[in-house]
Amino acid sequence: EGHSVHRVAARHRQRLVGKKFACTSPNGRFTEGAAAINNKPFRAIEAVGKNLFAWFGKGDDADVCVHVHFGMAGNWAVFEGGEPDTTATTRLRMEGGGVVSHLSAMTVKHGSRAGLYEPKRATLGEDPLREDADVERLWKKVSRSKKSIGALIMDQSCFCGPGNIYRAEILFKARIHPDQLGKDLSRAEFDKVWRHSVELLQRGFREGSILTVDPADDARYGPDLRRYVYNKSRCPICRGPVMSWDIGTRTAYACLSCQPLREAAAPP
């Protein structure tokens, strides 16, 4: 989920940025990249949805950008003191400034701002955890789309960051059916979806886990609710049935009475 990638970026800003590292590729799958960033200052790191962009250099055109996407099992660990052995998946080992770091991930690429960062960034949509998210741009995309809002929330070129649990819970809190088409949402409905996206991902970032249920609801419908509709058979609020079906390759969930599917208004 997007919140955990932002947590990695925040940790690395504290522990790695500002240092220089001897860089190698233990499994040989990032040898050129490791050579390109070897002993260059780790200047900055940013998260966009589930993507990390790490910058090495002096802040000029010669900077090297490393793009990381963890996939399902990636990890960027930092060790102070004892260092474990690298594994068959360790693409990058960095050592310097009293720390050692191991990176394994589905995607690890390096390149320039113009060659790698800008084209990749252009394919990514609006991240609810970024202050520079362009909500108007996202509303334009959603309001013109013949795709369902359930599909759009998982589309990284629209909403960048939320995963499947967040989709189910955001749309439940907004009381919107996942099959409602983007073009049939009102601006007020879209704003609700965006607001709950921001609130839930910020909570995940702060707490380090996906906590979607509001404390008042947990107290009222609990004792330990954890989710509203994700992986549920009954709605904790109205006790009605929760339906599940596939959107793309992922299972969507909705309470049929709390999230009714509106018929599209007939054209005038």
Secondary structure, DSSP 8 states (H G I E B T S, - for coil): -HHHHHHHHHHHHHHTTT-B-EEE-TTSSSHHHHHHHTT-BEEEEEEETTEEEEEESSSSTT-EEEEEE-TTT-EEEEESS------TT--EEEEETTEEEEEE-SEEEEE-IIIIIHHHHHH--B-TT-TT--HHHHHHHHHT--SBHHHHHT-TTTB-S--HHHHHHHHHHHT--TTSBGGG--HHHHHHHHHHHHHHHHHHHHHSS---S-HHHHHHH-SS---SSTT-SB-TTT--BEEEEEETTEEEEEETTTS---------
